[in-house]
Amino acid sequence: MDALSGQLAIDFSAFNHARRSDPETSKEAASRVREFAAGQCAEILYLLRRYGPLSPEQLATLMAIDAYAVRKRTADLQKAGKARPNGMTCATVSGRRQRIWEAI
Protein backbone atom coordinates (compact mmCIF):
# COMPACT_ATOMS: atom_id res chain seq x y z
CA MET A 1 0.00 0.00 0.00
CA ASP A 2 2.98 2.37 0.23
CA ALA A 3 2.73 3.35 -3.43
CA LEU A 4 -0.97 4.05 -3.05
CA SER A 5 -0.62 6.00 0.16
CA GLY A 6 2.01 8.21 -1.47
CA GLN A 7 -0.50 9.09 -4.19
CA LEU A 8 -3.35 9.80 -1.79
CA ALA A 9 -2.17 13.26 -0.72
CA ILE A 10 -4.48 13.76 2.26
CA ASP A 11 -3.15 16.09 4.93
CA PHE A 12 -4.14 14.28 8.13
CA SER A 13 -2.69 17.07 10.26
CA ALA A 14 -5.62 19.20 9.11
CA PHE A 15 -8.13 16.82 10.73
CA ASN A 16 -8.84 17.01 14.43
CA HIS A 17 -8.67 13.46 15.79
CA ALA A 18 -8.94 14.38 19.49
CA ARG A 19 -11.07 16.82 21.42
CA ARG A 20 -9.63 19.27 23.94
CA SER A 21 -11.53 17.46 26.68
CA ASP A 22 -10.07 14.03 25.73
CA PRO A 23 -7.54 12.42 28.07
CA GLU A 24 -3.84 12.79 27.29
CA THR A 25 -3.67 9.19 26.04
CA SER A 26 -6.26 9.96 23.37
CA LYS A 27 -4.35 13.06 22.30
CA GLU A 28 -1.14 11.03 22.04
CA ALA A 29 -2.91 8.42 19.92
CA ALA A 30 -4.41 11.13 17.71
CA SER A 31 -0.96 12.60 17.11
CA ARG A 32 0.11 9.25 15.63
CA VAL A 33 -2.77 9.03 13.13
CA ARG A 34 -0.54 10.14 10.25
CA GLU A 35 1.65 7.07 10.79
CA PHE A 36 -1.03 4.66 9.58
CA ALA A 37 -4.05 6.61 8.33
CA ALA A 38 -2.78 7.28 4.81
CA GLY A 39 -2.13 3.59 4.24
CA GLN A 40 -5.55 2.62 5.56
CA CYS A 41 -7.25 5.28 3.44
CA ALA A 42 -5.39 4.13 0.36
CA GLU A 43 -6.41 0.54 0.99
CA ILE A 44 -10.07 1.53 1.51
CA LEU A 45 -10.08 3.47 -1.76
CA TYR A 46 -8.43 0.55 -3.57
CA LEU A 47 -11.09 -1.85 -2.25
CA LEU A 48 -13.97 0.50 -3.08
CA ARG A 49 -12.65 0.87 -6.62
CA ARG A 50 -12.04 -2.85 -7.02
CA TYR A 51 -15.27 -4.17 -5.50
CA GLY A 52 -17.62 -1.20 -5.68
CA PRO A 53 -19.68 0.14 -2.78
CA LEU A 54 -19.03 -1.58 0.56
CA SER A 55 -19.98 -1.18 4.21
CA PRO A 56 -17.42 -0.45 6.92
CA GLU A 57 -17.81 -4.01 8.21
CA GLN A 58 -17.17 -5.46 4.75
CA LEU A 59 -14.11 -3.23 4.37
CA ALA A 60 -12.89 -4.21 7.84
CA THR A 61 -13.15 -7.89 6.98
CA LEU A 62 -11.19 -7.42 3.75
CA MET A 63 -8.55 -5.36 5.56
CA ALA A 64 -8.41 -7.49 8.73
CA ILE A 65 -8.91 -4.43 10.97
CA ASP A 66 -11.70 -3.24 13.24
CA ALA A 67 -14.80 -1.66 11.64
CA TYR A 68 -14.42 1.29 14.03
CA ALA A 69 -11.06 2.10 12.41
CA VAL A 70 -12.65 1.89 8.96
CA ARG A 71 -15.37 4.32 10.01
CA LYS A 72 -12.72 6.83 11.13
CA ARG A 73 -10.90 6.52 7.80
CA THR A 74 -14.08 6.77 5.69
CA ALA A 75 -14.85 10.02 7.52
CA ASP A 76 -11.34 11.24 6.65
CA LEU A 77 -11.86 10.22 3.02
CA GLN A 78 -15.19 12.05 2.93
CA LYS A 79 -13.59 15.24 4.30
CA ALA A 80 -10.91 14.92 1.63
CA GLY A 81 -13.49 14.43 -1.14
CA LYS A 82 -12.27 10.92 -2.01
CA ALA A 83 -15.23 8.78 -0.85
CA ARG A 84 -18.85 9.27 0.13
CA PRO A 85 -21.87 7.37 1.40
CA ASN A 86 -23.92 6.23 -1.59
CA GLY A 87 -27.29 6.72 0.11
CA MET A 88 -27.83 3.05 0.90
CA THR A 89 -27.53 1.29 4.25
CA CYS A 90 -27.30 -2.28 5.49
CA ALA A 91 -27.39 -3.94 8.88
CA THR A 92 -24.30 -4.44 11.01
CA VAL A 93 -23.70 -7.78 12.70
CA SER A 94 -25.37 -6.29 15.80
CA GLY A 95 -28.44 -5.22 13.79
CA ARG A 96 -27.77 -1.48 13.61
CA ARG A 97 -27.75 0.41 10.34
CA GLN A 98 -24.51 1.39 8.61
CA ARG A 99 -23.90 3.43 5.51
CA ILE A 100 -22.52 1.97 2.30
CA TRP A 101 -19.49 3.85 0.91
CA GLU A 102 -18.24 4.44 -2.61
CA ALA A 103 -15.09 5.97 -4.06
CA ILE A 104 -15.44 9.31 -5.82
C-alpha positions as CSV (number, residue, x, y, z in Angstrom):
1,M,0.0,0.0,0.0
2,D,3.0,2.4,0.2
3,A,2.7,3.3,-3.4
4,L,-1.0,4.0,-3.1
5,S,-0.6,6.0,0.2
6,G,2.0,8.2,-1.5
7,Q,-0.5,9.1,-4.2
8,L,-3.3,9.8,-1.8
9,A,-2.2,13.3,-0.7
10,I,-4.5,13.8,2.3
11,D,-3.1,16.1,4.9
12,F,-4.1,14.3,8.1
13,S,-2.7,17.1,10.3
14,A,-5.6,19.2,9.1
15,F,-8.1,16.8,10.7
16,N,-8.8,17.0,14.4
17,H,-8.7,13.5,15.8
18,A,-8.9,14.4,19.5
19,R,-11.1,16.8,21.4
20,R,-9.6,19.3,23.9
21,S,-11.5,17.5,26.7
22,D,-10.1,14.0,25.7
23,P,-7.5,12.4,28.1
24,E,-3.8,12.8,27.3
25,T,-3.7,9.2,26.0
26,S,-6.3,10.0,23.4
27,K,-4.3,13.1,22.3
28,E,-1.1,11.0,22.0
29,A,-2.9,8.4,19.9
30,A,-4.4,11.1,17.7
31,S,-1.0,12.6,17.1
32,R,0.1,9.2,15.6
33,V,-2.8,9.0,13.1
34,R,-0.5,10.1,10.3
35,E,1.7,7.1,10.8
36,F,-1.0,4.7,9.6
37,A,-4.1,6.6,8.3
38,A,-2.8,7.3,4.8
39,G,-2.1,3.6,4.2
40,Q,-5.6,2.6,5.6
41,C,-7.3,5.3,3.4
42,A,-5.4,4.1,0.4
43,E,-6.4,0.5,1.0
44,I,-10.1,1.5,1.5
45,L,-10.1,3.5,-1.8
46,Y,-8.4,0.6,-3.6
47,L,-11.1,-1.8,-2.2
48,L,-14.0,0.5,-3.1
49,R,-12.6,0.9,-6.6
50,R,-12.0,-2.8,-7.0
51,Y,-15.3,-4.2,-5.5
52,G,-17.6,-1.2,-5.7
53,P,-19.7,0.1,-2.8
54,L,-19.0,-1.6,0.6
55,S,-20.0,-1.2,4.2
56,P,-17.4,-0.5,6.9
57,E,-17.8,-4.0,8.2
58,Q,-17.2,-5.5,4.8
59,L,-14.1,-3.2,4.4
60,A,-12.9,-4.2,7.8
61,T,-13.2,-7.9,7.0
62,L,-11.2,-7.4,3.8
63,M,-8.6,-5.4,5.6
64,A,-8.4,-7.5,8.7
65,I,-8.9,-4.4,11.0
66,D,-11.7,-3.2,13.2
67,A,-14.8,-1.7,11.6
68,Y,-14.4,1.3,14.0
69,A,-11.1,2.1,12.4
70,V,-12.6,1.9,9.0
71,R,-15.4,4.3,10.0
72,K,-12.7,6.8,11.1
73,R,-10.9,6.5,7.8
74,T,-14.1,6.8,5.7
75,A,-14.8,10.0,7.5
76,D,-11.3,11.2,6.7
77,L,-11.9,10.2,3.0
78,Q,-15.2,12.0,2.9
79,K,-13.6,15.2,4.3
80,A,-10.9,14.9,1.6
81,G,-13.5,14.4,-1.1
82,K,-12.3,10.9,-2.0
83,A,-15.2,8.8,-0.9
84,R,-18.8,9.3,0.1
85,P,-21.9,7.4,1.4
86,N,-23.9,6.2,-1.6
87,G,-27.3,6.7,0.1
88,M,-27.8,3.0,0.9
89,T,-27.5,1.3,4.3
90,C,-27.3,-2.3,5.5
91,A,-27.4,-3.9,8.9
92,T,-24.3,-4.4,11.0
93,V,-23.7,-7.8,12.7
94,S,-25.4,-6.3,15.8
95,G,-28.4,-5.2,13.8
96,R,-27.8,-1.5,13.6
97,R,-27.8,0.4,10.3
98,Q,-24.5,1.4,8.6
99,R,-23.9,3.4,5.5
100,I,-22.5,2.0,2.3
101,W,-19.5,3.8,0.9
102,E,-18.2,4.4,-2.6
103,A,-15.1,6.0,-4.1
104,I,-15.4,9.3,-5.8
